[in-house]
Amino acid sequence: MGILAFGLALVDGLESEAEGLRRGSAPRALLWLWVAAAMALTLGVEVLVLEGDIGRMNTVFKFHFQAWTLLAVSAAVAVTYL
């Protein structure tokens, strides 16, 4: 899962440079920033574990909830570009 998140974050970063920032489109760049932040959170959960966490579930719940929220908002904004 961590490798997949890293790959998606890398592709997302390259895409945001090519798409949103070159055209000067602030909403599109913000959209890619949200997706990149969600992928970074997902990757961070795979790499970092809080001390005293019971089977990593507390870390997974708190950070994945934020990542899914960012991805949901990103998907809603991305539908307008379709």
N, C-alpha and C positions, 0 to 999 in steps of 0.2 A: 504494500500500500504506500509506503514511504517513497519508493522509487517512482511510482505512478504520479504521486503528488509533486515530486520534484520535477519530473518531466513536464507535467502540465503547467507548473509555475514558470518553468524556463520558456516553454512555447508561448505562454501568455505574456511574459515580459517582452519577448521579441515581437509579438503581434502588437502590443500596445505601442511600442516604439514605431513600428511601421505604419500602423493605421491611425491611431488617435492623435499622436503628437505631431506627425508630419503634416497632417491636414489642419492642425490647429483646432480640432474639435474637442472642446473641454468636456462635454457630456460623455463622449465616447471614451476619452482618456480616463475619466472617472469610473466608467463602467469597467474598464480593464484593470484599474487599480483595485476595485472591489473584488474582482475575480482573483487577482494576484494575492491579495490579502487573505482571502479564503483558502487558497492553496498553500500559502505560507503557514497559516494556522494549522492546517491538516498535517503538513510536514513537521511542524513543531511538536505536535502531539506524538508523532511517531519517534521523534528523536529525544525529546525531553520528558522526564517523568518526575512528578513531585514526590518528595520524600514522605513516606507514611501513607501514600495513596493505596487504597485497597484494590489490587489488581488493575490499576490504571483507570478504573471506571470514573472516578471523580474528574480526572484530567480530561478523559475522552468526552464526558458529558458536557463539561463547562466550555471547552474550546470547540468541539464539533458543533455545539448549538450555535455559537457565534459564526462559525464557517458556513453552516447551512443557511443561516439568516442572510449572510452576505450573498451567498449564491442564489437564494430566492429573489432578493431584490435585484440582483444582476440579471436574472432570467426575465423578470418583469420588464426591466428597461430594455433588454435585448430584443424582446418581442416587438417593440416599437420600431426597431430597425429592420425587421423582416417585412 
